[in-house]
Amino acid sequence: MHPLIAALPDDHLLRVLVREHNVIRRWLGELESAVVSLEGEPEANRPKRLRRVLDAVERLTRMDPHYTREELVVYPACVDASFDEVAKALEGEHVEMRQKLAELRAAAEAVAASPASDVDQVLCAMRSYRFVCDNHMYKEDRVVFPLLADTIRDDSFWKRLLAKAMDCGPLLDQDDV
């Protein structure tokens, strides 16, 4: 964790979002493990393994409240701090992540419908999705959030944002692995 974020109170919005990123990273690891288990697997065993992949994809669709928290609360704070282009780029990455997750789901469903098909498409889709997610979270955790924490030091501002962020949906469960 970046030192500026680590120095914030545990209930600070930016700390909450970093914790959610850690949950997402665990979910991505589970997804990768499920997809990699398909490689070299006999066709007869694929349905069970594909169920793991589709369950992992389904879990990742539960990130919508997190996206909403960032899009409706954090990215406007970027604009308030004159980081307009940063906010626009991060929102674009959210669009890309949603698209890549849909592509991954479609690839896994195609293999599920025809177990004899090649699993390479699922592997490639997973790697592409994970690459975009990992890079996005790295930028937020190591660059954008610390920059915001350093630029906007008004605790009451962050408390208002936290309250607004909690209205966006449930937090990703820290114990849900």
Backbone bond lengths (Angstrom), bond angles and torsions (degrees), N, CA, C in turn:
res aa  C-N    CA-C-N  psi(-1)  N-CA   C-N-CA  omega(-1)  CA-C   N-CA-C  phi
1 M - - - 1.446 - - 1.533 108.26 -
2 H 1.300 115.32 138.06 1.461 121.01 179.11 1.530 108.95 -61.44
3 P 1.332 117.74 140.01 1.475 120.66 -177.43 1.530 114.05 -56.67
4 L 1.325 118.78 -36.25 1.467 120.11 178.86 1.526 111.29 -65.59
5 I 1.317 116.72 -34.22 1.467 120.85 178.74 1.527 109.33 -77.27
6 A 1.327 117.13 -41.47 1.469 120.98 179.74 1.528 111.30 -61.25
7 A 1.322 117.80 -28.47 1.464 121.43 -178.56 1.529 112.69 -78.79
8 L 1.322 117.36 -11.60 1.467 120.93 -179.14 1.526 110.28 -77.87
9 P 1.344 116.75 156.27 1.472 119.43 175.19 1.534 110.29 -60.24
10 D 1.306 115.67 152.05 1.462 121.39 -176.89 1.528 112.76 -58.97
11 D 1.338 117.22 -30.21 1.462 120.50 -178.08 1.534 112.67 -93.72
12 H 1.316 118.01 9.66 1.470 121.96 176.55 1.526 108.63 -67.69
13 L 1.312 116.89 140.49 1.462 121.50 -177.15 1.526 112.49 -52.58
14 L 1.307 117.83 -43.77 1.462 119.76 -177.32 1.534 111.47 -66.03
15 R 1.322 117.79 -34.63 1.470 120.86 175.24 1.530 109.98 -67.12
16 V 1.314 116.74 -40.10 1.471 121.93 178.09 1.527 109.65 -59.34
17 L 1.322 116.36 -45.01 1.463 120.34 -178.71 1.528 111.88 -67.22
18 V 1.321 117.07 -38.22 1.473 120.04 177.07 1.531 109.82 -64.04
19 R 1.326 117.15 -39.71 1.474 119.40 176.81 1.524 110.42 -62.89
20 E 1.326 116.26 -39.72 1.470 118.57 176.65 1.530 110.27 -63.63
21 H 1.300 117.66 -38.55 1.467 120.10 176.29 1.527 110.67 -59.26
22 N 1.317 116.97 -38.11 1.467 119.69 178.04 1.521 111.29 -64.29
23 V 1.325 117.29 -37.18 1.476 120.97 175.30 1.523 109.20 -63.70
24 I 1.317 116.40 -45.51 1.470 120.69 -179.55 1.523 110.18 -61.62
25 R 1.304 117.83 -40.32 1.472 120.28 177.65 1.526 111.23 -60.78
26 R 1.328 116.82 -40.91 1.473 119.33 176.90 1.519 110.52 -63.50
27 W 1.327 116.39 -41.81 1.461 119.86 178.82 1.527 110.71 -63.60
28 L 1.328 116.65 -39.42 1.472 119.84 177.56 1.522 110.84 -64.47
29 G 1.313 117.52 -37.67 1.462 120.95 176.34 1.514 111.82 -63.46
30 E 1.323 115.97 -41.07 1.467 120.29 176.87 1.529 110.25 -63.47
31 L 1.331 116.26 -42.37 1.463 120.38 178.05 1.523 110.01 -60.56
32 E 1.317 116.88 -48.65 1.461 120.18 -178.48 1.527 111.07 -60.62
33 S 1.303 116.58 -43.10 1.457 120.43 178.43 1.528 111.11 -60.15
34 A 1.320 116.74 -42.80 1.464 120.85 179.58 1.526 111.46 -65.00
35 V 1.323 117.00 -42.74 1.466 120.60 -178.75 1.527 110.22 -68.41
36 V 1.312 117.65 -45.45 1.467 120.93 -178.63 1.531 110.44 -62.06
37 S 1.330 117.05 -31.03 1.469 119.98 -179.96 1.530 111.93 -66.45
38 L 1.317 116.84 -15.29 1.473 120.40 177.71 1.527 112.26 -74.45
39 E 1.327 116.19 -28.80 1.464 120.46 -176.14 1.524 110.56 -61.56
40 G 1.308 115.61 128.04 1.454 121.72 176.34 1.519 113.83 71.64
41 E 1.316 117.09 5.25 1.462 121.14 -179.31 1.535 109.56 -77.72
42 P 1.319 117.35 133.81 1.470 119.04 177.12 1.533 110.50 -58.75
43 E 1.304 115.09 147.52 1.459 121.33 -177.32 1.527 111.97 -53.45
44 A 1.301 118.02 -36.15 1.467 122.27 -177.96 1.526 112.08 -64.61
45 N 1.318 118.04 -28.34 1.469 121.73 -178.37 1.529 113.12 -91.73
46 R 1.301 117.82 -7.49 1.473 120.78 -174.37 1.525 114.46 -63.59
47 P 1.335 120.01 -39.65 1.481 117.49 -177.14 1.534 113.23 -55.18
48 K 1.320 117.30 -42.75 1.471 120.28 179.52 1.527 110.61 -65.26
49 R 1.314 116.86 -43.43 1.473 120.90 179.95 1.539 110.58 -67.24
50 L 1.318 116.74 -39.14 1.467 120.05 178.40 1.525 110.83 -65.82
51 R 1.319 117.22 -32.81 1.465 120.03 176.44 1.528 109.68 -61.14
52 R 1.336 116.54 -40.58 1.481 120.87 176.59 1.529 110.57 -60.94
53 V 1.332 115.92 -42.67 1.468 120.28 179.45 1.522 109.99 -63.03
54 L 1.321 116.45 -49.48 1.471 120.04 -178.00 1.530 111.49 -65.43
55 D 1.332 117.72 -34.75 1.468 120.24 175.28 1.533 110.42 -64.66
56 A 1.331 116.66 -40.98 1.467 120.54 178.71 1.530 110.58 -65.45
57 V 1.328 117.01 -40.26 1.471 120.93 176.95 1.523 109.52 -63.12
58 E 1.320 116.44 -43.41 1.468 120.65 179.59 1.528 110.72 -60.20
59 R 1.314 116.21 -42.69 1.459 120.21 178.63 1.532 110.24 -59.72
60 L 1.318 116.68 -41.15 1.464 120.37 -178.55 1.528 112.35 -67.66
61 T 1.321 117.59 -22.08 1.471 119.02 175.66 1.528 110.56 -69.65
62 R 1.328 117.78 -15.24 1.458 121.05 178.66 1.521 112.13 -77.54
63 M 1.322 117.03 5.64 1.469 120.95 177.80 1.523 111.96 -78.07
64 D 1.317 118.77 -6.17 1.462 120.22 -175.71 1.532 114.20 -53.89
65 P 1.353 120.21 -42.72 1.473 117.25 176.81 1.539 112.52 -61.52
66 H 1.321 116.19 -33.23 1.472 119.54 177.50 1.533 109.80 -65.88
67 Y 1.330 116.29 -48.57 1.470 120.04 176.92 1.529 109.82 -55.10
68 T 1.324 115.82 -45.79 1.463 120.66 -177.65 1.523 110.80 -62.42
69 R 1.345 116.63 -42.43 1.470 119.53 177.33 1.523 110.91 -56.55
70 E 1.320 115.54 -45.32 1.469 118.62 -178.71 1.525 111.10 -69.83
71 E 1.319 117.26 -43.70 1.470 120.95 -174.80 1.525 113.18 -70.59
72 L 1.327 117.35 -36.57 1.463 120.01 -176.15 1.531 113.87 -96.10
73 V 1.340 116.48 -14.73 1.456 118.83 -175.31 1.535 111.75 -122.55
74 V 1.325 117.27 -55.28 1.468 119.98 -174.00 1.529 111.84 -74.79
75 Y 1.313 117.43 -46.29 1.455 118.75 -176.94 1.527 112.08 -65.31
76 P 1.342 119.72 -37.41 1.473 117.68 171.27 1.536 112.76 -61.93
77 A 1.342 117.01 -31.68 1.472 119.19 175.25 1.526 110.02 -65.01
78 C 1.334 116.30 -34.77 1.476 119.72 174.99 1.523 110.09 -61.38
79 V 1.311 115.88 -43.31 1.469 120.15 179.71 1.528 109.36 -63.73
80 D 1.342 116.73 -43.40 1.470 120.80 178.27 1.531 111.26 -58.19
81 A 1.331 116.12 -32.74 1.469 121.19 -179.32 1.529 111.62 -90.64
82 S 1.332 116.61 12.82 1.472 123.24 179.13 1.529 113.71 68.58
83 F 1.331 116.89 28.71 1.460 122.13 175.31 1.531 109.46 -107.50
84 D 1.331 115.69 49.32 1.461 121.97 -174.74 1.530 112.58 -56.97
85 E 1.322 116.30 -46.03 1.473 120.22 -177.05 1.528 111.40 -66.71
86 V 1.309 116.16 -33.30 1.465 120.15 177.27 1.520 109.46 -64.00
87 A 1.334 116.68 -47.76 1.465 121.06 179.87 1.523 110.68 -59.46
88 K 1.317 116.45 -44.00 1.470 120.97 -179.27 1.535 110.51 -62.91
89 A 1.324 117.12 -43.36 1.468 121.00 -179.71 1.527 111.12 -64.86
90 L 1.335 117.26 -42.93 1.469 120.47 -179.28 1.525 111.36 -66.04
91 E 1.328 116.75 -39.36 1.474 119.70 176.27 1.521 110.43 -63.05
92 G 1.325 117.09 -39.61 1.464 120.84 176.64 1.518 111.95 -61.64
93 E 1.328 116.28 -36.04 1.468 119.97 177.63 1.527 111.01 -68.13
94 H 1.329 117.32 -33.98 1.466 119.49 175.48 1.526 110.16 -62.17
95 V 1.317 116.45 -42.20 1.469 120.38 177.68 1.530 109.50 -60.62
96 E 1.321 116.08 -45.74 1.462 120.60 179.75 1.531 111.58 -62.52
97 M 1.327 117.39 -40.73 1.470 120.03 179.50 1.528 110.74 -64.24
98 R 1.317 116.80 -41.50 1.471 119.73 178.38 1.533 110.34 -63.29
99 Q 1.323 116.91 -41.83 1.468 120.76 178.72 1.527 111.05 -63.27
100 K 1.316 116.44 -45.01 1.465 120.22 -178.16 1.532 111.47 -67.34
101 L 1.323 117.66 -34.02 1.463 119.91 175.98 1.528 110.11 -66.93
102 A 1.327 116.94 -39.37 1.470 120.21 176.93 1.536 110.44 -63.97
103 E 1.327 117.23 -39.64 1.469 121.01 177.28 1.530 110.97 -64.10
104 L 1.316 116.11 -40.10 1.460 120.75 178.26 1.525 110.47 -63.88
105 R 1.316 116.62 -45.26 1.465 120.50 178.13 1.528 110.14 -59.65
106 A 1.329 116.79 -45.41 1.466 120.29 -179.72 1.533 111.19 -62.12
107 A 1.317 116.87 -41.07 1.468 120.23 179.39 1.526 110.65 -64.30
108 A 1.335 117.22 -43.56 1.468 120.94 179.69 1.525 110.67 -66.52
109 E 1.328 117.19 -39.62 1.464 119.83 178.61 1.524 111.43 -66.72
110 A 1.336 117.02 -34.36 1.467 120.45 177.86 1.531 110.57 -65.00
111 V 1.312 117.00 -41.18 1.471 120.30 178.29 1.531 109.58 -69.82
112 A 1.332 117.09 -37.37 1.464 120.24 178.65 1.534 110.87 -63.02
113 A 1.334 115.76 -36.68 1.464 119.95 179.56 1.515 112.23 -72.52
114 S 1.312 116.74 -26.90 1.460 121.66 -179.40 1.523 108.49 -138.70
115 P 1.342 117.21 82.49 1.472 120.92 -174.54 1.528 114.67 -55.67
116 A 1.326 117.42 -19.91 1.466 119.18 179.60 1.527 111.83 -77.59
117 S 1.333 116.73 -10.39 1.460 119.36 -177.10 1.526 111.14 -71.04
118 D 1.319 114.47 165.44 1.459 122.57 -175.71 1.533 110.36 -76.82
119 V 1.318 116.73 131.73 1.470 121.20 -178.96 1.528 112.48 -84.09
120 D 1.332 117.33 -3.61 1.471 119.69 -179.15 1.521 112.55 -58.53
121 Q 1.326 116.21 -34.21 1.466 119.67 -179.94 1.536 110.24 -63.72
122 V 1.322 116.96 -38.29 1.465 120.81 178.34 1.533 109.48 -67.53
123 L 1.314 116.09 -43.54 1.463 120.99 179.63 1.534 110.85 -61.15
124 C 1.311 116.72 -45.16 1.477 120.81 179.42 1.525 111.21 -64.62
125 A 1.326 116.85 -42.37 1.468 120.66 -179.90 1.531 110.65 -64.44
126 M 1.344 116.39 -40.23 1.461 120.19 178.60 1.520 110.32 -64.34
127 R 1.322 116.97 -45.22 1.473 119.85 -178.73 1.522 111.22 -63.52
128 S 1.315 116.94 -40.37 1.462 120.94 178.90 1.533 110.57 -64.43
129 Y 1.312 116.02 -44.74 1.470 120.63 178.74 1.528 110.60 -63.06
130 R 1.305 116.33 -47.04 1.456 120.02 -177.41 1.530 111.07 -64.15
131 F 1.315 117.31 -39.64 1.462 121.16 179.00 1.530 110.76 -58.13
132 V 1.330 115.98 -47.99 1.466 120.19 -178.82 1.532 110.23 -64.52
133 C 1.326 116.98 -44.25 1.472 120.56 -179.76 1.528 111.57 -62.80
134 D 1.327 116.04 -49.48 1.468 119.82 -178.29 1.524 111.55 -60.23
135 N 1.313 117.09 -43.79 1.469 120.17 179.34 1.515 111.97 -65.15
136 H 1.313 116.26 -40.71 1.458 120.84 179.75 1.536 110.50 -62.16
137 M 1.315 116.32 -48.86 1.466 119.53 -178.67 1.526 111.29 -65.96
138 Y 1.319 117.21 -36.30 1.466 120.16 177.47 1.535 110.15 -60.71
139 K 1.323 116.18 -46.61 1.473 119.81 179.70 1.521 111.07 -59.79
140 E 1.333 115.80 -44.72 1.462 118.49 -179.17 1.533 110.70 -66.07
141 D 1.324 116.66 -50.58 1.470 120.99 -174.98 1.523 113.31 -66.19
142 R 1.322 117.29 -38.53 1.462 121.11 -171.61 1.528 114.43 -100.86
143 V 1.343 117.14 -17.12 1.465 119.15 -176.76 1.532 111.91 -125.05
144 V 1.338 116.59 -61.98 1.462 120.55 -170.46 1.528 111.82 -68.15
145 F 1.332 118.19 -51.05 1.460 119.46 -177.87 1.527 111.44 -62.90
146 P 1.336 119.61 -45.00 1.467 118.16 176.55 1.537 112.71 -60.81
147 L 1.316 116.57 -38.59 1.458 120.40 178.07 1.528 110.68 -62.10
148 L 1.335 116.15 -43.63 1.466 119.59 177.57 1.532 111.11 -64.15
149 A 1.328 115.90 -43.89 1.466 119.62 -179.61 1.526 110.99 -61.14
150 D 1.314 116.98 -36.85 1.456 121.43 -179.18 1.528 111.63 -76.64
151 T 1.328 116.78 -31.53 1.463 121.43 -176.25 1.520 112.31 -83.97
152 I 1.333 116.57 -41.99 1.470 121.17 -177.46 1.523 107.33 -109.55
153 R 1.320 115.59 103.31 1.471 120.53 -174.31 1.527 112.81 -106.80
154 D 1.308 117.23 10.52 1.457 122.29 -178.95 1.535 109.53 -82.39
155 D 1.340 116.59 108.04 1.469 121.16 -177.86 1.523 112.43 -59.62
156 S 1.315 117.44 -37.25 1.467 119.47 -179.09 1.532 110.50 -66.79
157 F 1.322 116.57 -33.99 1.468 120.85 175.42 1.530 109.93 -59.81
158 W 1.336 116.67 -48.41 1.466 121.04 -178.09 1.523 111.74 -67.71
159 K 1.330 117.07 -33.75 1.468 119.72 177.32 1.524 110.89 -66.81
160 R 1.322 117.23 -39.15 1.471 120.58 176.05 1.528 109.92 -63.70
161 L 1.345 115.46 -42.74 1.464 118.63 179.09 1.524 111.83 -64.88
162 L 1.316 117.62 -38.33 1.464 121.09 178.69 1.528 109.96 -61.58
163 A 1.328 116.58 -45.44 1.467 120.18 179.33 1.528 110.36 -60.19
164 K 1.313 116.33 -43.43 1.465 120.90 178.65 1.537 110.31 -65.32
165 A 1.308 117.44 -39.53 1.464 121.53 -179.74 1.522 111.57 -64.69
166 M 1.316 116.90 -36.00 1.467 120.08 -179.32 1.526 111.43 -69.00
167 D 1.334 117.21 -19.88 1.463 121.06 176.11 1.525 112.58 -77.00
168 C 1.319 117.11 -7.21 1.471 121.38 -176.41 1.528 113.13 -84.72
169 G 1.309 117.53 -4.70 1.454 120.05 -179.23 1.510 111.20 131.35
170 P 1.332 116.32 174.27 1.467 119.53 -176.00 1.515 111.99 -67.18
171 L 1.326 114.09 148.97 1.477 119.58 173.45 1.524 108.55 -67.28
172 L 1.319 115.56 148.88 1.450 119.00 173.54 1.514 106.99 -65.29
173 D 1.306 116.72 132.47 1.453 122.03 -173.17 1.514 111.53 -71.46
174 Q 1.318 116.50 120.75 1.454 122.04 -178.05 1.523 112.63 -62.70
175 D 1.319 116.79 -25.77 1.469 120.53 -178.66 1.520 112.58 -96.32
176 D 1.311 117.42 -2.09 1.459 121.66 -176.69 1.515 110.36 -86.21
177 V 1.297 116.10 90.90 1.464 120.26 -177.93 1.506 109.64 -113.67
